[in-house]
Amino acid sequence: MAYDSAATKERILTAAATEFAAHGVAGARVDRIAAQAKANKRAIYDYFGDKSRLFAAVLERLMADLAQAVPPGDDDLPAYAERLFDYHRAHPEALRLLMWEALELGDQSVPGEEARTRHYQDKLRAAQATDGEADPRTRLFFTLGLVGWSLAMPQLRRMILGREENLDQLRPAIAEAVRALPTQGGPGGAAPPAV
């Protein structure tokens, strides 16, 4: 049987996403990725370079999948928040990978930052208030925080909201919180900066 490099790359990316979601970049092991992908370590280094570049490739694919699954559309921001909540609930590894990126890179530039910034610019349409007065960047940032934090911190959700509060109940509450975000002025009530 002929060697299929595209299939090997796909298996490596899938295995790497699982490994990085569980252990981050520092804790991930190329040996485990190779074993899970049924590939040799040399193939990983040949196709992706080092572990950091493999993580960057995993994130690039994650962001492309997320953008396709949850496009911003021209609908209102609460509807976008609900779709994003549903996506992250169904794909918890995506949020885990983004959290590992934040933990490991902090405020440094992230892989594919320019392209990802352009992607977020596309989402600003959904964040734009109907009166045009609000800073859509702030509304979008807070929306992403409401969705992500609600799913990323189950222990806080349980301690604050109680064990009886489930994710099905939380979904519409997030949409309502997004709907209640300020629509006047930018951060601190100042006039919004140009986007």
BAVEXDO-237091 format. One line per 10 residues: for each residue x, y, z of N, C-alpha, C. Coordinates in nm, 2 decimals, padded with zeros to 4 digits. Example, Ala and Ser with C-alpha at 12.3 -4.5 7.8 and 13.67 -1.06 7.14 Angstrom:
01.32 -00.57 00.78 01.23 -00.45 00.78 01.32 -00.33 00.78  01.28 -00.22 00.71 01.37 -00.11 00.71 01.29 00.00 00.79 .
***
This chain:
00.08 -00.12 00.00 00.00 00.00 00.00 00.09 00.12 00.00  00.05 00.22 -00.08 00.13 00.35 -00.09 00.12 00.43 00.03  00.22 00.50 00.06 00.22 00.59 00.18 00.14 00.72 00.15  00.05 00.75 00.24 -00.05 00.86 00.22 -00.01 00.97 00.31  00.07 01.07 00.26 00.12 01.18 00.35 00.01 01.27 00.41  -00.10 01.29 00.33 -00.21 01.37 00.37 -00.28 01.31 00.49  -00.30 01.18 00.48 -00.37 01.10 00.58 -00.28 01.10 00.71  -00.15 01.09 00.69 -00.06 01.09 00.81 -00.06 01.22 00.88  -00.06 01.33 00.80 -00.07 01.46 00.86 -00.20 01.48 00.94  -00.31 01.43 00.88 -00.44 01.45 00.95 -00.44 01.37 01.08 .
-00.38 01.25 01.08 -00.38 01.17 01.20 -00.29 01.23 01.30  -00.18 01.29 01.26 -00.09 01.36 01.35 -00.16 01.48 01.41  -00.23 01.56 01.33 -00.30 01.68 01.38 -00.41 01.64 01.48  -00.48 01.53 01.45 -00.59 01.49 01.54 -00.53 01.44 01.67  -00.43 01.36 01.67 -00.36 01.31 01.79 -00.30 01.42 01.87  -00.24 01.52 01.80 -00.18 01.63 01.87 -00.28 01.72 01.94  -00.40 01.74 01.87 -00.50 01.82 01.94 -00.54 01.75 02.07  -00.56 01.62 02.07 -00.60 01.55 02.19 -00.49 01.57 02.30  -00.36 01.55 02.26 -00.25 01.55 02.35 -00.23 01.69 02.41  -00.24 01.79 02.32 -00.22 01.93 02.37 -00.34 01.98 02.46 .
-00.46 01.93 02.42 -00.57 01.97 02.50 -00.56 01.91 02.65  -00.50 01.79 02.66 -00.48 01.73 02.79 -00.36 01.78 02.86  -00.26 01.82 02.79 -00.13 01.84 02.86 -00.06 01.98 02.83  -00.12 02.06 02.74 -00.05 02.18 02.70 00.07 02.15 02.62  00.14 02.25 02.57 00.26 02.23 02.49 00.38 02.17 02.58  00.40 02.23 02.69 00.51 02.18 02.78 00.49 02.04 02.82  00.37 02.00 02.85 00.34 01.86 02.90 00.32 01.76 02.79  00.29 01.80 02.67 00.27 01.71 02.56 00.39 01.63 02.53  00.38 01.51 02.48 00.49 01.43 02.45 00.47 01.38 02.30  00.58 01.40 02.22 00.58 01.37 02.08 00.56 01.22 02.07 .
00.62 01.14 02.16 00.61 00.99 02.16 00.46 00.95 02.16  00.39 01.01 02.25 00.24 00.98 02.26 00.17 01.02 02.14  00.20 01.14 02.08 00.13 01.18 01.96 00.16 01.09 01.85  00.29 01.05 01.83 00.33 00.95 01.73 00.25 00.82 01.74  00.25 00.77 01.87 00.18 00.64 01.89 00.03 00.65 01.86  -00.03 00.76 01.90 -00.18 00.77 01.88 -00.20 00.79 01.73  -00.11 00.86 01.66 -00.13 00.89 01.52 -00.09 00.77 01.43  -00.03 00.67 01.49 00.03 00.56 01.41 00.13 00.61 01.31  00.21 00.70 01.36 00.32 00.76 01.27 00.45 00.76 01.35  00.56 00.78 01.28 00.68 00.78 01.35 00.71 00.93 01.39 .
00.80 00.95 01.49 00.83 01.08 01.53 00.90 01.16 01.42  00.97 01.10 01.34 01.04 01.16 01.23 00.94 01.23 01.14  00.83 01.17 01.11 00.72 01.23 01.03 00.67 01.36 01.09  00.65 01.35 01.22 00.60 01.47 01.29 00.70 01.59 01.27  00.83 01.56 01.29 00.93 01.67 01.28 00.94 01.71 01.13  00.93 01.62 01.04 00.94 01.65 00.90 00.83 01.74 00.85  00.70 01.70 00.89 00.59 01.78 00.85 00.56 01.91 00.92  00.60 01.91 01.05 00.56 02.03 01.13 00.67 02.10 01.20  00.79 02.04 01.20 00.90 02.10 01.27 00.90 02.07 01.42  00.91 02.16 01.50 00.92 02.13 01.65 00.77 02.13 01.71 .
00.77 02.10 01.84 00.64 02.08 01.90 00.56 02.21 01.90  00.63 02.33 01.92 00.56 02.45 01.91 00.49 02.48 01.78  00.56 02.44 01.67 00.50 02.46 01.54 00.38 02.37 01.52  00.39 02.25 01.57 00.28 02.15 01.57 00.16 02.21 01.64  00.19 02.27 01.76 00.08 02.33 01.84 00.01 02.44 01.75  00.10 02.52 01.69 00.05 02.63 01.60 -00.04 02.58 01.49  00.00 02.47 01.43 -00.08 02.40 01.32 -00.21 02.35 01.38  -00.21 02.30 01.50 -00.34 02.25 01.56 -00.43 02.37 01.59  -00.37 02.48 01.64 -00.46 02.60 01.66 -00.51 02.66 01.53  -00.43 02.66 01.43 -00.48 02.71 01.30 -00.60 02.63 01.25 .
-00.59 02.50 01.26 -00.70 02.41 01.22 -00.82 02.43 01.31  -00.80 02.45 01.44 -00.90 02.47 01.54 -00.98 02.60 01.50  -00.91 02.71 01.47 -00.97 02.83 01.44 -01.05 02.83 01.31  -00.99 02.75 01.21 -01.06 02.74 01.09 -01.19 02.66 01.10  -01.18 02.55 01.18 -01.30 02.47 01.21 -01.41 02.55 01.28  -01.36 02.63 01.38 -01.46 02.71 01.46 -01.52 02.82 01.37  -01.44 02.88 01.29 -01.50 02.99 01.20 -01.60 02.93 01.11  -01.58 02.81 01.06 -01.67 02.75 00.97 -01.80 02.70 01.04  -01.78 02.65 01.16 -01.90 02.60 01.24 -01.98 02.71 01.30  -01.92 02.82 01.34 -01.99 02.93 01.41 -01.95 03.06 01.34 .
-02.00 03.08 01.22 -01.98 03.21 01.15 -02.05 03.32 01.22  -01.99 03.44 01.22 -02.06 03.55 01.29 -02.19 03.59 01.23  -02.21 03.58 01.10 -02.33 03.61 01.04 -02.37 03.76 01.06  -02.49 03.80 01.02 -02.54 03.93 01.04 -02.64 03.93 01.15  -02.65 03.83 01.22 -02.76 03.82 01.33 -02.71 03.89 01.45  -02.79 03.89 01.55 -02.76 03.97 01.68 -02.66 03.89 01.76  -02.59 03.96 01.84 -02.48 03.90 01.92 -02.53 03.79 02.02  -02.65 03.81 02.08 -02.69 03.70 02.17 -02.71 03.56 02.10  -02.75 03.57 01.97 -02.77 03.44 01.89 -02.63 03.39 01.86  -02.53 03.47 01.83 -02.40 03.43 01.81 -02.34 03.36 01.94 .
-02.37 03.42 02.05 -02.32 03.37 02.18 -02.38 03.23 02.21  -02.50 03.21 02.17 -02.56 03.08 02.19 -02.50 02.98 02.10  -02.48 03.01 01.98 -02.41 02.92 01.88 -02.27 02.89 01.93  -02.20 02.99 01.97 -02.06 02.96 02.02 -02.06 02.87 02.15  -02.16 02.90 02.24 -02.17 02.82 02.36 -02.20 02.67 02.32  -02.29 02.65 02.22 -02.32 02.51 02.18 -02.19 02.45 02.12  -02.12 02.52 02.04 -02.00 02.47 01.98 -01.90 02.42 02.08  -01.87 02.51 02.18 -01.77 02.48 02.28 -01.82 02.37 02.37  -01.95 02.36 02.39 -02.00 02.25 02.47 -01.98 02.12 02.40  -02.00 02.12 02.27 -01.98 02.00 02.20 -01.84 01.96 02.17 .
-01.75 02.06 02.17 -01.61 02.05 02.14 -01.52 02.11 02.25  -01.52 02.05 02.37 -01.45 02.10 02.49 -01.30 02.12 02.46  -01.25 02.03 02.38 -01.10 02.04 02.35 -01.07 02.18 02.29  -01.16 02.24 02.21 -01.13 02.37 02.15 -01.10 02.47 02.26  -01.18 02.48 02.35 -01.17 02.58 02.46 -01.04 02.55 02.54  -01.02 02.42 02.57 -00.90 02.38 02.64 -00.77 02.42 02.57  -00.77 02.41 02.44 -00.65 02.45 02.36 -00.63 02.60 02.37  -00.74 02.67 02.36 -00.72 02.82 02.37 -00.68 02.86 02.51  -00.72 02.79 02.61 -00.67 02.82 02.75 -00.53 02.78 02.76  -00.48 02.67 02.71 -00.34 02.63 02.71 -00.26 02.74 02.64 .
-00.31 02.79 02.53 -00.24 02.89 02.46 -00.22 03.01 02.55  -00.32 03.05 02.62 -00.31 03.17 02.71 -00.22 03.14 02.82  -00.22 03.02 02.88 -00.13 02.99 02.99 00.01 02.98 02.95  00.04 02.93 02.83 00.18 02.91 02.79 00.24 03.03 02.72  00.16 03.11 02.65 00.21 03.22 02.58 00.18 03.36 02.65  00.08 03.36 02.74 00.05 03.49 02.80 00.02 03.60 02.71  00.09 03.71 02.72 00.06 03.83 02.64 00.15 03.83 02.51  00.22 03.73 02.49 00.31 03.72 02.37 00.22 03.70 02.24  00.27 03.73 02.13 00.20 03.70 02.00 00.17 03.55 01.99  00.06 03.52 01.94 00.02 03.38 01.92 00.03 03.34 01.78 .
00.03 03.21 01.75 00.04 03.16 01.62 -00.07 03.21 01.53  -00.04 03.26 01.41 -00.14 03.31 01.32 -00.22 03.43 01.37  -00.15 03.51 01.45 -00.23 03.62 01.52 -00.29 03.72 01.42  -00.22 03.75 01.31 -00.28 03.85 01.21 -00.40 03.79 01.15  -00.40 03.67 01.11 -00.52 03.61 01.05 -00.63 03.59 01.15  -00.60 03.56 01.27 -00.70 03.55 01.37 -00.76 03.68 01.41  -00.68 03.78 01.41 -00.73 03.92 01.43 -00.83 03.96 01.32  -00.80 03.93 01.20 -00.89 03.96 01.09 -01.02 03.88 01.11  -01.01 03.76 01.15 -01.13 03.68 01.18 -01.22 03.74 01.28  -01.16 03.79 01.39 -01.24 03.86 01.49 -01.30 03.99 01.44 .
-01.23 04.06 01.35 -01.28 04.18 01.29 -01.42 04.14 01.22  -01.42 04.03 01.15 -01.54 03.99 01.09 -01.66 03.97 01.18  -01.63 03.93 01.30 -01.73 03.91 01.40 -01.79 04.04 01.46  -01.72 04.15 01.44 -01.77 04.28 01.49 -01.90 04.32 01.44  -01.94 04.27 01.32 -02.07 04.31 01.27 -02.18 04.26 01.36  -02.17 04.14 01.42 -02.27 04.09 01.51 -02.27 04.16 01.64  -02.15 04.22 01.67 -02.14 04.30 01.80 -02.19 04.44 01.79  -02.21 04.49 01.67 -02.25 04.63 01.65 -02.38 04.65 01.71  -02.40 04.75 01.80 -02.53 04.79 01.85 -02.61 04.85 01.74  -02.74 04.84 01.76 -02.83 04.89 01.65 -02.82 05.05 01.64 .
-02.79 05.11 01.75 -02.78 05.26 01.75 -02.64 05.31 01.70  -02.54 05.21 01.68 -02.41 05.25 01.64 -02.33 05.32 01.74  -02.37 05.34 01.86 -02.30 05.41 01.96 -02.20 05.33 02.04  -02.23 05.20 02.06 -02.14 05.12 02.14 -02.01 05.08 02.07  -01.91 05.05 02.15 -01.79 05.00 02.09 -01.81 04.85 02.07  -01.82 04.80 01.95 -01.84 04.66 01.92 -01.73 04.57 01.97  -01.61 04.62 01.98 -01.50 04.54 02.02 -01.52 04.50 02.17  -01.56 04.59 02.25 -01.59 04.56 02.39 -01.70 04.46 02.41  -01.81 04.48 02.33 -01.92 04.39 02.34 -01.88 04.25 02.30  -01.80 04.24 02.19 -01.75 04.11 02.15 -01.66 04.04 02.25 .
-01.57 04.12 02.30 -01.48 04.07 02.40 -01.55 04.01 02.53  -01.65 04.09 02.57 -01.73 04.05 02.69 -01.81 03.92 02.65  -01.87 03.92 02.53 -01.94 03.80 02.49 -01.86 03.68 02.49  -01.74 03.69 02.43 -01.65 03.57 02.43 -01.62 03.53 02.57  -01.60 03.62 02.66 -01.57 03.59 02.80 -01.69 03.52 02.87  -01.81 03.57 02.85 -01.93 03.51 02.91 -01.94 03.36 02.86  -01.92 03.34 02.74 -01.93 03.20 02.69 -01.82 03.12 02.74  -01.70 03.16 02.72 -01.58 03.08 02.75 -01.57 03.05 02.90  -01.58 03.15 02.98 -01.57 03.14 03.13 -01.68 03.05 03.18  -01.80 03.06 03.13 -01.91 02.97 03.18 -01.88 02.83 03.16 .
-01.81 02.79 03.05 -01.78 02.65 03.03 -01.64 02.61 03.08  -01.55 02.70 03.09 -01.41 02.67 03.14 -01.40 02.65 03.29  -01.49 02.71 03.36 -01.48 02.70 03.51 -01.60 02.63 03.57  -01.61 02.50 03.55 -01.73 02.43 03.61 -01.73 02.43 03.76  -01.62 02.44 03.83 -01.62 02.45 03.97 -01.68 02.58 04.02  -01.65 02.69 03.96 -01.71 02.82 04.00 -01.85 02.82 03.97  -01.89 02.77 03.85 -02.03 02.76 03.81 -02.11 02.68 03.92  -02.05 02.57 03.96 -02.12 02.49 04.07 -02.13 02.56 04.20  -02.02 02.62 04.24 -02.01 02.69 04.37 -02.10 02.81 04.38  -02.11 02.88 04.27 -02.19 03.01 04.27 -02.33 02.99 04.23 .
-02.35 02.91 04.13 -02.49 02.89 04.08 -02.56 02.77 04.14  -02.48 02.68 04.20 -02.54 02.56 04.26 -02.54 02.44 04.17  -02.54 02.33 04.23 -02.53 02.20 04.15 -02.65 02.19 04.06  -02.77 02.25 04.09 -02.89 02.23 04.01 -02.89 02.31 03.88  -02.80 02.41 03.87 -02.79 02.49 03.75 -02.72 02.41 03.65  -02.78 02.37 03.54 -02.71 02.30 03.43 -02.69 02.38 03.31  -02.61 02.33 03.22 -02.57 02.41 03.10 -02.69 02.44 03.01  -02.80 02.36 03.01 -02.92 02.40 02.93 -02.98 02.52 02.99  -02.98 02.54 03.12 -03.03 02.66 03.18 -02.94 02.78 03.16  -02.81 02.75 03.16 -02.71 02.86 03.15 -02.71 02.93 03.01 .
-02.73 02.85 02.91 -02.73 02.90 02.77 -02.82 03.02 02.75  -02.95 03.02 02.78 -03.03 03.14 02.76 -02.99 03.25 02.85  -02.94 03.22 02.97 -02.89 03.32 03.06 -02.77 03.40 03.00  -02.68 03.33 02.93 -02.57 03.40 02.87 -02.62 03.49 02.76  -02.72 03.44 02.68 -02.77 03.53 02.57 -02.84 03.65 02.63  -02.91 03.63 02.74 -02.97 03.75 02.81 -02.86 03.85 02.86  -02.75 03.79 02.92 -02.65 03.88 02.97 -02.58 03.96 02.85  -02.56 03.89 02.74 -02.51 03.96 02.62 -02.60 04.07 02.57  -02.73 04.04 02.58 -02.83 04.14 02.54 -02.83 04.26 02.63  -02.79 04.24 02.75 -02.79 04.35 02.85 -02.66 04.43 02.85 .
-02.56 04.38 02.77 -02.43 04.46 02.76 -02.46 04.60 02.72  -02.38 04.70 02.77 -02.40 04.84 02.74 -02.40 04.86 02.59  -02.49 04.95 02.54 -02.49 04.98 02.40 -02.46 05.13 02.38  -02.41 05.20 02.49 -02.38 05.34 02.48 -02.23 05.35 02.51  -02.16 05.42 02.42 -02.02 05.46 02.45 -01.93 05.34 02.45  -01.80 05.36 02.46 -01.70 05.26 02.47 -01.67 05.22 02.61  -01.55 05.16 02.63 -01.51 05.13 02.76 -01.51 05.25 02.86  -01.57 05.24 02.97 -01.57 05.35 03.07 -01.67 05.46 03.02  -01.75 05.43 02.93 -01.85 05.53 02.88 -01.79 05.63 02.78  -01.67 05.62 02.75 -01.61 05.71 02.65 -01.66 05.68 02.51 .
-01.64 05.78 02.42 -01.68 05.76 02.29 -01.60 05.64 02.23  -01.66 05.56 02.14 -01.58 05.45 02.09 -01.47 05.49 02.00  -01.36 05.42 02.00 -01.25 05.45 01.91 -01.29 05.39 01.77  -01.23 05.45 01.67 -01.26 05.40 01.53 -01.21 05.25 01.52  -01.28 05.17 01.45 -01.25 05.03 01.44 -01.18 05.01 01.30 .
***
